[in-house]
Amino acid sequence: MPASLPCAVQIAATAGLAAWMIIGFTPLPGRWLRWKMFCRATFTIITLTGTTNGHTEPVNVYDYLSPGSFILSPTQLQTILDHLTASGRYDRIDGQGRLLSAHGEQRVNVRASHVVL
C-alpha cells in the first residue's frame, strides 16, 4: 500500500467530519434556534404584571423555574400562572412577549392569567 493512501484517507475523513459539523449550523426553519441541538426547544420571553387588590407589580416567572433553567414553554408558563393565582399571591396576571421555536417567532399574550398564543 502506498504511503500516501493513509494520508489521503485521513484528509478525506477530516474534510467529511468538518463538512458534517458545518452543516449542523446551517439554517433550519425559522429565524431562531438554527443549531440542531436546540431546534426542538421552545423559549418564552415575556413581561408580566400581577394585580392584587388593585395594586400592580412586575412578575418574574423565571424565579419559579429550576435553578439554571431558562427554557420556558407556554405549558410551563401557564402552570406557574395557575400557581401564582391559586396561592392568592395575585388576583390576575397580564402581559405580553414572544415565543421562539424552530417554527419561528410568535407573539404570546397573557390575559386574565391565561396564556393566549
N, CA and C atoms as an extended XYZ file, in Angstrom:
351
Properties=species:S:1:pos:R:3:atomname:S:1:resname:S:1:resid:I:1 pbc="F F F"
N         0.843       -1.169        0.000 N   MET     1
C         0.000        0.000        0.000 CA  MET     1
C         0.894        1.241        0.000 C   MET     1
N         0.602        2.185       -0.887 N   PRO     2
C         1.421        3.401       -0.939 CA  PRO     2
C         1.300        4.210        0.355 C   PRO     2
N         2.372        4.877        0.716 N   ALA     3
C         2.403        5.682        1.945 CA  ALA     3
C         1.438        6.856        1.879 C   ALA     3
N         1.123        7.348        0.708 N   SER     4
C         0.225        8.498        0.584 CA  SER     4
C        -1.248        8.107        0.745 C   SER     4
N        -1.604        6.831        0.651 N   LEU     5
C        -3.001        6.402        0.770 CA  LEU     5
C        -3.582        6.675        2.159 C   LEU     5
N        -2.886        6.285        3.282 N   PRO     6
C        -3.447        6.622        4.598 CA  PRO     6
C        -3.587        8.129        4.794 C   PRO     6
N        -2.664        8.897        4.276 N   CYS     7
C        -2.750       10.356        4.399 CA  CYS     7
C        -3.968       10.879        3.647 C   CYS     7
N        -4.228       10.360        2.468 N   ALA     8
C        -5.391       10.786        1.686 CA  ALA     8
C        -6.690       10.398        2.385 C   ALA     8
N        -6.726        9.216        3.002 N   VAL     9
C        -7.917        8.765        3.744 CA  VAL     9
C        -8.144        9.670        4.952 C   VAL     9
N        -7.077       10.031        5.656 N   GLN    10
C        -7.206       10.920        6.811 CA  GLN    10
C        -7.717       12.296        6.395 C   GLN    10
N        -7.211       12.801        5.294 N   ILE    11
C        -7.656       14.106        4.812 CA  ILE    11
C        -9.126       14.049        4.421 C   ILE    11
N        -9.525       12.988        3.724 N   ALA    12
C       -10.924       12.849        3.314 CA  ALA    12
C       -11.838       12.713        4.530 C   ALA    12
N       -11.413       11.929        5.530 N   ALA    13
C       -12.219       11.767        6.746 CA  ALA    13
C       -12.331       13.083        7.509 C   ALA    13
N       -11.230       13.804        7.604 N   THR    14
C       -11.244       15.105        8.286 CA  THR    14
C       -12.135       16.091        7.558 C   THR    14
N       -12.052       16.130        6.240 N   ALA    15
C       -12.908       17.035        5.459 CA  ALA    15
C       -14.371       16.651        5.607 C   ALA    15
N       -14.663       15.361        5.604 N   GLY    16
C       -16.047       14.910        5.792 CA  GLY    16
C       -16.591       15.287        7.151 C   GLY    16
N       -15.790       15.106        8.197 N   LEU    17
C       -16.203       15.474        9.550 CA  LEU    17
C       -16.408       16.983        9.673 C   LEU    17
N       -15.502       17.759        9.104 N   ALA    18
C       -15.643       19.223        9.147 CA  ALA    18
C       -16.900       19.661        8.408 C   ALA    18
N       -17.180       19.064        7.255 N   ALA    19
C       -18.396       19.410        6.500 CA  ALA    19
C       -19.643       19.053        7.295 C   ALA    19
N       -19.643       17.896        7.962 N   TRP    20
C       -20.792       17.480        8.761 CA  TRP    20
C       -21.027       18.452        9.921 C   TRP    20
N       -19.947       18.926       10.556 N   MET    21
C       -20.079       19.873       11.659 CA  MET    21
C       -20.597       21.224       11.161 C   MET    21
N       -20.160       21.659        9.994 N   ILE    22
C       -20.622       22.938        9.442 CA  ILE    22
C       -22.093       22.855        9.069 C   ILE    22
N       -22.523       21.738        8.512 N   ILE    23
C       -23.930       21.571        8.131 CA  ILE    23
C       -24.834       21.654        9.357 C   ILE    23
N       -24.323       21.267       10.527 N   GLY    24
C       -25.104       21.351       11.758 CA  GLY    24
C       -25.497       22.775       12.125 C   GLY    24
N       -24.809       23.770       11.570 N   PHE    25
C       -25.107       25.162       11.855 CA  PHE    25
C       -25.843       25.859       10.713 C   PHE    25
N       -26.266       25.120        9.718 N   THR    26
C       -26.986       25.745        8.608 CA  THR    26
C       -28.409       26.053        9.028 C   THR    26
N       -29.052       26.981        8.342 N   PRO    27
C       -30.393       27.400        8.735 CA  PRO    27
C       -31.421       26.273        8.672 C   PRO    27
N       -32.180       26.158        9.718 N   LEU    28
C       -33.343       25.287        9.768 CA  LEU    28
C       -34.570       26.189        9.660 C   LEU    28
N       -35.763       25.646        9.593 N   PRO    29
C       -36.943       26.513        9.526 CA  PRO    29
C       -36.990       27.500       10.694 C   PRO    29
N       -37.392       28.703       10.430 N   GLY    30
C       -37.495       29.711       11.476 CA  GLY    30
C       -36.239       30.548       11.591 C   GLY    30
N       -36.378       31.639       12.327 N   ARG    31
C       -35.287       32.575       12.490 CA  ARG    31
C       -34.397       32.206       13.665 C   ARG    31
N       -34.961       31.543       14.650 N   TRP    32
C       -34.245       31.243       15.878 CA  TRP    32
C       -33.895       29.764       15.937 C   TRP    32
N       -32.992       29.413       16.805 N   LEU    33
C       -32.662       28.038       17.140 CA  LEU    33
C       -32.227       27.235       15.926 C   LEU    33
N       -31.289       27.733       15.178 N   ARG    34
C       -30.871       27.072       13.953 CA  ARG    34
C       -29.972       25.875       14.211 C   ARG    34
N       -29.308       25.829       15.337 N   TRP    35
C       -28.428       24.707       15.617 CA  TRP    35
C       -29.289       23.522       15.998 C   TRP    35
N       -29.007       22.349       15.457 N   LYS    36
C       -29.857       21.178       15.645 CA  LYS    36
C       -30.015       20.786       17.110 C   LYS    36
N       -29.044       21.117       17.931 N   MET    37
C       -29.146       20.779       19.342 CA  MET    37
C       -30.324       21.500       19.998 C   MET    37
N       -30.672       22.695       19.527 N   PHE    38
C       -31.730       23.488       20.134 CA  PHE    38
C       -33.009       23.536       19.303 C   PHE    38
N       -33.074       22.860       18.182 N   CYS    39
C       -34.188       23.060       17.261 CA  CYS    39
C       -35.521       22.590       17.817 C   CYS    39
N       -35.535       21.773       18.859 N   ARG    40
C       -36.805       21.319       19.432 CA  ARG    40
C       -37.172       22.075       20.701 C   ARG    40
N       -36.355       23.003       21.112 N   ALA    41
C       -36.625       23.778       22.319 CA  ALA    41
C       -37.601       24.912       22.005 C   ALA    41
N       -38.338       25.321       23.007 N   THR    42
C       -39.262       26.439       22.882 CA  THR    42
C       -38.977       27.403       24.026 C   THR    42
N       -38.680       28.636       23.684 N   PHE    43
C       -38.351       29.652       24.668 CA  PHE    43
C       -39.455       30.702       24.699 C   PHE    43
N       -39.797       31.158       25.876 N   THR    44
C       -40.760       32.244       26.020 CA  THR    44
C       -40.061       33.404       26.710 C   THR    44
N       -40.112       34.559       26.076 N   ILE    45
C       -39.579       35.788       26.659 CA  ILE    45
C       -40.792       36.677       26.905 C   ILE    45
N       -41.077       36.960       28.155 N   ILE    46
C       -42.341       37.630       28.464 CA  ILE    46
C       -42.175       38.609       29.622 C   ILE    46
N       -42.959       39.673       29.579 N   THR    47
C       -43.029       40.661       30.648 CA  THR    47
C       -44.433       40.596       31.230 C   THR    47
N       -44.528       40.386       32.532 N   LEU    48
C       -45.825       40.210       33.181 CA  LEU    48
C       -46.045       41.224       34.297 C   LEU    48
N       -47.308       41.532       34.529 N   THR    49
C       -47.722       42.410       35.618 CA  THR    49
C       -48.809       41.708       36.409 C   THR    49
N       -48.603       41.578       37.710 N   GLY    50
C       -49.598       40.951       38.575 CA  GLY    50
C       -50.398       41.995       39.324 C   GLY    50
N       -51.685       41.713       39.487 N   THR    51
C       -52.586       42.642       40.171 CA  THR    51
C       -53.155       41.976       41.420 C   THR    51
N       -53.044       42.673       42.547 N   THR    52
C       -53.628       42.224       43.811 CA  THR    52
C       -54.334       43.403       44.447 C   THR    52
N       -55.640       43.296       44.638 N   ASN    53
C       -56.444       44.351       45.265 CA  ASN    53
C       -56.214       45.704       44.607 C   ASN    53
N       -56.130       45.741       43.297 N   GLY    54
C       -55.948       46.984       42.561 CA  GLY    54
C       -54.517       47.468       42.474 C   GLY    54
N       -53.611       46.842       43.178 N   HIS    55
C       -52.191       47.218       43.156 CA  HIS    55
C       -51.458       46.317       42.166 C   HIS    55
N       -50.662       46.930       41.274 N   THR    56
C       -49.931       46.143       40.274 CA  THR    56
C       -48.439       46.141       40.579 C   THR    56
N       -47.795       45.041       40.205 N   GLU    57
C       -46.350       44.924       40.353 CA  GLU    57
C       -45.829       43.961       39.290 C   GLU    57
N       -44.553       44.111       38.907 N   PRO    58
C       -43.982       43.200       37.908 CA  PRO    58
C       -43.855       41.785       38.474 C   PRO    58
N       -44.040       40.802       37.609 N   VAL    59
C       -43.925       39.393       37.991 CA  VAL    59
C       -42.783       38.777       37.194 C   VAL    59
N       -41.851       38.143       37.877 N   ASN    60
C       -40.738       37.461       37.217 CA  ASN    60
C       -40.978       35.955       37.300 C   ASN    60
N       -41.519       35.357       36.234 N   VAL    61
C       -41.815       33.928       36.239 CA  VAL    61
C       -40.553       33.082       36.251 C   VAL    61
N       -39.437       33.649       35.829 N   TYR    62
C       -38.191       32.890       35.785 CA  TYR    62
C       -37.678       32.557       37.185 C   TYR    62
N       -38.160       33.275       38.205 N   ASP    63
C       -37.815       32.947       39.586 CA  ASP    63
C       -38.402       31.603       40.003 C   ASP    63
N       -39.429       31.140       39.305 N   TYR    64
C       -40.126       29.917       39.661 CA  TYR    64
C       -39.638       28.702       38.865 C   TYR    64
N       -38.634       28.882       38.021 N   LEU    65
C       -38.044       27.763       37.292 CA  LEU    65
C       -36.945       27.124       38.130 C   LEU    65
N       -36.560       25.922       37.778 N   SER    66
C       -35.456       25.248       38.461 CA  SER    66
C       -34.178       26.064       38.289 C   SER    66
N       -33.294       26.052       39.275 N   PRO    67
C       -32.038       26.799       39.148 CA  PRO    67
C       -31.269       26.362       37.896 C   PRO    67
N       -30.807       27.336       37.135 N   GLY    68
C       -30.059       27.069       35.916 CA  GLY    68
C       -30.924       26.838       34.695 C   GLY    68
N       -32.225       26.755       34.877 N   SER    69
C       -33.133       26.530       33.754 CA  SER    69
C       -33.567       27.865       33.170 C   SER    69
N       -33.658       27.926       31.858 N   PHE    70
C       -34.100       29.154       31.204 CA  PHE    70
C       -35.123       28.871       30.110 C   PHE    70
N       -35.407       27.607       29.854 N   ILE    71
C       -36.379       27.254       28.819 CA  ILE    71
C       -37.762       27.253       29.449 C   ILE    71
N       -38.623       28.091       28.937 N   LEU    72
C       -39.974       28.244       29.468 CA  LEU    72
C       -40.967       28.051       28.329 C   LEU    72
N       -41.673       26.947       28.347 N   SER    73
C       -42.678       26.695       27.316 CA  SER    73
C       -44.007       27.322       27.740 C   SER    73
N       -44.952       27.484       26.815 N   PRO    74
C       -46.260       28.028       27.189 CA  PRO    74
C       -46.964       27.187       28.258 C   PRO    74
N       -46.790       25.871       28.214 N   THR    75
C       -47.409       24.997       29.216 CA  THR    75
C       -46.826       25.267       30.598 C   THR    75
N       -45.506       25.400       30.679 N   GLN    76
C       -44.873       25.713       31.958 CA  GLN    76
C       -45.287       27.096       32.449 C   GLN    76
N       -45.379       28.042       31.533 N   LEU    77
C       -45.824       29.389       31.898 CA  LEU    77
C       -47.222       29.347       32.495 C   LEU    77
N       -48.122       28.599       31.856 N   GLN    78
C       -49.496       28.502       32.368 CA  GLN    78
C       -49.515       27.842       33.746 C   GLN    78
N       -48.682       26.844       33.973 N   THR    79
C       -48.602       26.178       35.282 CA  THR    79
C       -48.154       27.156       36.359 C   THR    79
N       -47.163       27.978       36.050 N   ILE    80
C       -46.687       28.975       37.017 CA  ILE    80
C       -47.771       30.014       37.280 C   ILE    80
N       -48.463       30.468       36.239 N   LEU    81
C       -49.545       31.436       36.422 CA  LEU    81
C       -50.663       30.852       37.272 C   LEU    81
N       -51.016       29.588       37.033 N   ASP    82
C       -52.045       28.930       37.846 CA  ASP    82
C       -51.622       28.869       39.312 C   ASP    82
N       -50.357       28.560       39.564 N   HIS    83
C       -49.855       28.503       40.941 CA  HIS    83
C       -49.929       29.871       41.618 C   HIS    83
N       -49.512       30.912       40.893 N   LEU    84
C       -49.495       32.253       41.490 CA  LEU    84
C       -50.898       32.773       41.785 C   LEU    84
N       -51.861       32.443       40.951 N   THR    85
C       -53.233       32.903       41.212 CA  THR    85
C       -53.944       32.012       42.224 C   THR    85
N       -53.697       30.697       42.182 N   ALA    86
C       -54.345       29.787       43.141 CA  ALA    86
C       -53.821       30.001       44.559 C   ALA    86
N       -52.557       30.396       44.677 N   SER    87
C       -51.979       30.633       46.006 CA  SER    87
C       -52.465       31.948       46.608 C   SER    87
N       -53.133       32.779       45.808 N   GLY    88
C       -53.646       34.049       46.305 CA  GLY    88
C       -52.646       35.185       46.225 C   GLY    88
N       -51.494       34.918       45.662 N   ARG    89
C       -50.485       35.980       45.558 CA  ARG    89
C       -50.964       37.086       44.621 C   ARG    89
N       -51.631       36.705       43.525 N   TYR    90
C       -52.166       37.684       42.570 CA  TYR    90
C       -53.602       37.322       42.224 C   TYR    90
N       -54.408       38.363       42.005 N   ASP    91
C       -55.782       38.146       41.536 CA  ASP    91
C       -55.790       37.826       40.051 C   ASP    91
N       -54.943       38.511       39.311 N   ARG    92
C       -54.814       38.263       37.875 CA  ARG    92
C       -53.432       38.684       37.430 C   ARG    92
N       -52.996       38.094       36.325 N   ILE    93
C       -51.683       38.396       35.750 CA  ILE    93
C       -51.882       38.661       34.266 C   ILE    93
N       -51.288       39.743       33.779 N   ASP    94
C       -51.373       40.118       32.375 CA  ASP    94
C       -49.975       40.406       31.852 C   ASP    94
N       -49.807       40.285       30.548 N   GLY    95
C       -48.515       40.604       29.961 CA  GLY    95
C       -48.432       40.218       28.501 C   GLY    95
N       -47.267       40.464       27.923 N   GLN    96
C       -47.039       40.123       26.524 CA  GLN    96
C       -45.573       39.792       26.317 C   GLN    96
N       -45.318       39.036       25.252 N   GLY    97
C       -43.954       38.648       24.962 CA  GLY    97
C       -43.858       37.915       23.643 C   GLY    97
N       -42.800       37.098       23.520 N   ARG    98
C       -42.542       36.350       22.283 CA  ARG    98
C       -42.276       34.898       22.615 C   ARG    98
N       -42.664       34.045       21.690 N   LEU    99
C       -42.407       32.623       21.768 CA  LEU    99
C       -41.448       32.284       20.642 C   LEU    99
N       -40.285       31.729       20.978 N   LEU   100
C       -39.268       31.401       19.990 CA  LEU   100
C       -39.145       29.891       19.890 C   LEU   100
N       -39.266       29.372       18.670 N   SER   101
C       -39.150       27.933       18.448 CA  SER   101
C       -38.564       27.695       17.072 C   SER   101
N       -38.430       26.445       16.692 N   ALA   102
C       -37.904       26.113       15.374 CA  ALA   102
C       -38.840       26.584       14.271 C   ALA   102
N       -40.078       26.875       14.604 N   HIS   103
C       -41.052       27.364       13.624 CA  HIS   103
C       -41.014       28.878       13.474 C   HIS   103
N       -40.148       29.533       14.207 N   GLY   104
C       -40.009       30.978       14.105 CA  GLY   104
C       -40.454       31.684       15.367 C   GLY   104
N       -40.711       32.952       15.227 N   GLU   105
C       -41.093       33.815       16.342 CA  GLU   105
C       -42.587       34.065       16.283 C   GLU   105
N       -43.221       34.034       17.444 N   GLN   106
C       -44.665       34.212       17.527 CA  GLN   106
C       -44.982       35.069       18.750 C   GLN   106
N       -45.997       35.896       18.648 N   ARG   107
C       -46.418       36.727       19.785 CA  ARG   107
C       -47.180       35.857       20.779 C   ARG   107
N       -46.982       36.133       22.055 N   VAL   108
C       -47.729       35.453       23.106 CA  VAL   108
C       -48.240       36.517       24.071 C   VAL   108
N       -49.482       36.388       24.478 N   ASN   109
C       -50.100       37.313       25.414 CA  ASN   109
C       -50.615       36.536       26.610 C   ASN   109
N       -50.650       37.206       27.751 N   VAL   110
C       -51.284       36.657       28.947 CA  VAL   110
C       -52.403       37.618       29.298 C   VAL   110
N       -53.621       37.087       29.285 N   ARG   111
C       -54.806       37.904       29.611 CA  ARG   111
C       -55.567       37.202       30.730 C   ARG   111
N       -55.782       37.894       31.798 N   ALA   112
C       -56.510       37.346       32.955 CA  ALA   112
C       -55.929       36.002       33.378 C   ALA   112
N       -54.610       35.920       33.461 N   SER   113
C       -53.869       34.750       33.919 CA  SER   113
C       -53.953       33.546       32.980 C   SER   113
N       -54.262       33.768       31.716 N   HIS   114
C       -54.314       32.680       30.736 CA  HIS   114
C       -53.403       33.009       29.560 C   HIS   114
N       -52.601       32.036       29.144 N   VAL   115
C       -51.690       32.202       28.022 CA  VAL   115
C       -52.481       32.116       26.723 C   VAL   115
N       -52.316       33.141       25.878 N   VAL   116
C       -53.003       33.199       24.588 CA  VAL   116
C       -51.942       33.315       23.498 C   VAL   116
N       -51.913       32.332       22.610 N   LEU   117
C       -50.946       32.365       21.501 CA  LEU   117
C       -51.551       33.019       20.281 C   LEU   117
